[in-house]
Amino acid sequence: MSAQNNRQSFLGKSLDDVLENCLIGIVGLGGGGSQIVQQLAHIGFKRFVLYDYDHIEDTNLNRLVGATKLDVELGLSKMMIAIRLIRGLQPDALITPVDKRWQEEPEYLKSCDIIFGCLDGYKNRSELKALARRSLIPYIDIGMDVRKVEDEPPRMSGQVIASIPGFPCMRCYGFLNETVLAEETMAYGAVGIRPQVIWPNGVLASTAVSIAINLLMNWTEKCDDQTLYYEYDGNKGTIKPHLKCEMHWQSCEHYKLENVGDIRL
């Protein structure tokens, strides 16, 4: 048995099959998405559907994993940087790149086994979560924010939410509601619109990947009990289950299993 298999054997005997055949969707390849791409490629996943239409700028270099100064000079797309990162670790990976907004061509997502959302904005999240729910696909969302309050240090916070068919969704938890959707266009404070930096993105991405690995492998043998909603406090340096995790065993009132289930492509 190879050293790599020895190192990863704790995840289970079916690991090689999962790494070869599991189709991972990642929507958004910026600060958070690039971290997830890197981690999944290091783990050994071979099949990806990637969505991003943006190109790198100098201001991205403080958080975009795999990006270089030369990439900025060449005007490379974030997609190209993500593909390069994956192929540097998994040369034979099968990658479906979609360099447009995911809403313009969502069909590829319906074949995924898990979807990661690394998006700005509540409406964008709400629509992607709805697609995943209707297609009965686990969806894991990450996001963070830094806000400046007068006479106080900046407040850094974030969340990781796994929206699993049959379990509470992001609306059930109250993260998505009509108020936040209506206030989408409001300014997010003096520190900028949804600013991201490298270290909190790493914390959130690692947490999201850990949830996905347990969903796929159940290596803890307690997959059904794992936390699906984490809150991150960057000022305290903590990430912990959200108080609303007590809803874990409640069924989703917005996407009842008998009423959802698009045909998988």
Long-range contacts (C-beta under 8 A, 24 or more apart in sequence): 4-44, 8-43, 8-44, 10-219, 11-213, 11-217, 11-219, 12-217, 12-218, 12-219, 14-217, 15-217, 18-216, 18-217, 19-43, 19-44, 19-45, 19-46, 20-46, 20-47, 21-46, 21-47, 22-47, 22-113, 22-114, 22-216, 23-47, 23-48, 23-49, 23-111, 23-112, 23-113, 24-48, 24-49, 24-112, 24-113, 24-114, 24-115, 24-116, 24-212, 25-49, 25-50, 25-51, 25-108, 25-109, 25-112, 25-114, 25-115, 25-116, 25-137, 26-50, 26-51, 26-82, 26-115, 26-116, 26-118, 27-51, 27-52, 27-102, 27-109, 27-115, 27-116, 27-117, 27-118, 27-119, 27-128, 28-52, 28-117, 28-118, 28-119, 28-120, 29-54, 29-78, 29-79, 29-81, 29-82, 29-118, 30-54, 30-60, 30-63, 30-64, 30-78, 30-118, 30-196, 31-60, 31-63, 31-64, 31-65, 31-118, 31-196, 31-197, 31-198, 31-201, 32-118, 32-142, 32-143, 32-144, 32-196, 32-201, 32-204, 32-205, 33-82, 33-116, 33-118, 34-63, 34-64, 34-65, 34-66, 34-67, 34-78, 34-81, 34-82, 34-85, 35-65, 35-201, 35-202, 35-204, 35-205, 35-206, 36-116, 36-118, 36-142, 36-205, 36-208, 36-209, 37-65, 37-66, 37-82, 37-85, 37-86, 38-65, 38-66, 38-85, 39-205, 39-206, 39-209, 40-209, 41-85, 41-86, 41-88, 41-89, 41-90, 41-93, 42-89, 43-209, 43-213, 44-90, 45-90, 45-93, 46-90, 46-92, 46-93, 46-94, 47-93, 47-94, 47-95, 48-86, 48-93, 48-94, 48-95, 48-96, 49-95, 49-96, 49-98, 49-108, 49-109, 49-111, 49-112, 50-79, 50-82, 50-83, 50-95, 50-96, 50-97, 50-98, 51-98, 51-100, 51-101, 51-102, 51-109, 52-77, 52-78, 52-79, 52-82, 52-99, 53-77, 53-79, 53-99, 53-100, 53-101, 54-78, 56-81, 62-197, 62-198, 63-196, 63-197, 63-198, 63-201, 65-198, 102-128, 103-127, 106-131, 107-265, 108-265, 109-135, 109-137, 110-135, 110-137, 110-262, 110-263, 110-264, 110-265, 111-264, 111-265, 112-137, 113-137, 113-138, 113-216, 114-138, 114-139, 114-140, 114-212, 114-215, 114-216, 115-139, 115-140, 116-140, 116-141, 116-142, 116-208, 116-212, 117-141, 117-142, 118-142, 118-143, 119-143, 120-193, 120-194, 121-184, 121-194, 122-176, 122-180, 122-181, 122-184, 123-181, 123-184, 125-170, 125-176, 126-170, 126-171, 126-176, 126-181, 129-163, 129-169, 129-170, 129-176, 130-255, 132-163, 133-163, 133-165, 133-169, 133-252, 133-254, 133-255, 133-260, 134-255, 134-260, 134-261, 134-262, 135-261, 135-262, 135-264, 136-165, 136-257, 136-260, 136-261, 136-262, 136-264, 137-165, 138-162, 138-163, 138-164, 138-165, 138-212, 138-215, 139-163, 139-164, 140-208, 140-211, 140-212, 141-170, 142-201, 142-204, 142-205, 142-207, 142-208, 143-194, 143-204, 144-194, 144-196, 144-200, 144-201, 144-204, 144-232, 144-234, 145-188, 145-194, 145-195, 146-189, 146-191, 146-192, 146-195, 146-197, 146-234, 147-188, 147-189, 147-191, 148-189, 148-190, 148-191, 153-235, 154-191, 155-234, 155-235, 156-200, 156-232, 156-233, 156-234, 156-235, 157-231, 157-232, 157-233, 157-234, 158-200, 158-203, 158-204, 158-231, 158-232, 158-234, 159-204, 159-229, 159-230, 159-231, 159-232, 159-242, 160-204, 160-207, 160-208, 160-211, 160-229, 160-230, 160-232, 160-239, 161-228, 161-229, 161-230, 162-208, 162-211, 162-215, 162-228, 162-229, 163-228, 164-215, 164-228, 165-252, 165-255, 165-257, 165-260, 166-251, 166-252, 166-257, 167-228, 167-248, 167-250, 167-251, 167-252, 168-228, 168-244, 168-247, 168-248, 168-250, 168-251, 168-252, 169-252, 169-254, 169-255, 171-254, 172-247, 172-250, 172-252, 172-253, 172-254, 173-229, 173-242, 173-244, 173-247, 174-244, 175-229, 200-232, 200-234, 203-232, 203-239, 204-232, 204-239, 207-232, 207-239
